[in-house]
């Protein structure tokens, strides 16, 4: 299963190589934008994309980005709760 994380393109780092800086929940990382570039790379600044393993795979709108980030946050909380329950079960079994 592939999981794309929403990020906002904030700057071009190397337009010739199709590289840009994306911000994902406050963390900045360089990504390749070749899959989403439809014109001059600078036109992607302030656009939202789904990022997977360092590549911007598709353009999304801000609402979709917000919904996806919220869902990922909820999944993380659910995973944490499941891990705590499993740990409690292991402790009781000892």
C-alpha positions as CSV (number, residue, x, y, z in Angstrom):
1,X,0.0,0.0,0.0
2,X,1.3,3.5,-0.9
3,X,0.6,6.4,1.4
4,X,0.8,9.9,0.2
5,X,1.3,12.7,2.7
6,X,0.0,16.1,1.9
7,X,2.6,18.9,1.7
8,X,2.6,22.4,0.4
9,X,5.3,23.5,-2.1
10,X,7.0,26.5,-0.6
11,X,10.0,27.2,-2.9
12,X,11.9,25.9,-5.9
13,X,15.3,24.5,-4.9
14,X,16.5,23.4,-8.3
15,X,14.0,24.0,-11.2
16,X,16.3,22.4,-13.8
17,X,16.2,19.1,-11.9
18,X,12.5,19.6,-10.9
19,X,13.3,19.9,-7.2
20,X,11.3,21.9,-4.7
21,X,11.0,22.4,-1.0
22,X,7.8,21.1,0.5
23,X,6.4,21.7,4.0
24,X,4.6,18.8,5.7
25,X,3.1,19.7,9.1
26,X,5.9,22.1,9.8
27,X,8.7,19.9,8.5
28,X,10.5,20.9,5.3
29,X,11.9,18.4,2.8
30,X,13.1,18.5,-0.7
31,X,10.8,16.7,-3.2
32,X,10.9,15.9,-6.9
33,X,8.0,17.7,-8.7
34,X,8.4,16.1,-12.2
35,X,5.1,14.1,-11.9
36,X,3.0,17.2,-11.2
37,X,4.7,20.0,-13.2
38,X,2.3,21.2,-15.8
39,X,4.1,24.4,-16.7
40,X,6.9,26.5,-15.2
41,X,7.9,24.9,-11.9
42,X,7.4,28.2,-10.1
43,X,3.7,27.9,-10.7
44,X,3.6,25.1,-8.1
45,X,4.6,27.4,-5.2
46,X,1.8,27.4,-2.6
47,X,0.1,24.4,-4.2
48,X,-0.7,21.3,-2.2
49,X,0.6,17.9,-3.4
50,X,0.6,14.3,-2.2
51,X,4.1,13.2,-1.4
52,X,5.4,9.6,-1.5
53,X,9.1,8.7,-1.0
54,X,10.3,12.1,-2.1
55,X,8.1,12.6,-5.1
56,X,5.1,14.8,-5.4
57,X,2.7,12.3,-7.0
58,X,-0.5,14.4,-7.5
59,X,-1.9,17.9,-7.0
60,X,-4.6,18.3,-4.4
61,X,-6.6,21.2,-3.1
62,X,-6.2,22.7,0.4
63,X,-9.4,21.1,1.7
64,X,-8.4,17.7,0.7
65,X,-5.0,18.3,2.3
66,X,-6.6,19.3,5.5
67,X,-8.9,16.2,5.5
68,X,-6.1,13.9,4.8
69,X,-3.8,15.4,7.5
70,X,-6.7,15.1,10.0
71,X,-7.3,11.4,9.0
72,X,-3.6,10.6,9.4
73,X,-3.6,12.3,12.8
74,X,-6.6,10.2,13.9
75,X,-4.9,7.0,12.6
76,X,-1.8,7.8,14.6
77,X,-3.9,8.3,17.7
78,X,-5.7,5.0,17.1
79,X,-2.4,3.2,16.6
80,X,-1.1,4.6,19.8
81,X,-4.2,3.5,21.7
82,X,-3.9,0.0,20.2
83,X,-0.2,-0.2,21.2
84,X,-1.1,0.9,24.7
85,X,-3.8,-1.8,24.9
86,X,-1.4,-4.5,23.6
87,X,1.2,-3.4,26.2
88,X,-1.4,-3.6,29.0
89,X,-2.4,-7.1,27.8
90,X,1.3,-8.2,27.8
91,X,1.7,-6.8,31.4
92,X,-1.4,-8.7,32.6
93,X,-0.1,-11.9,31.0
94,X,3.2,-11.8,33.0
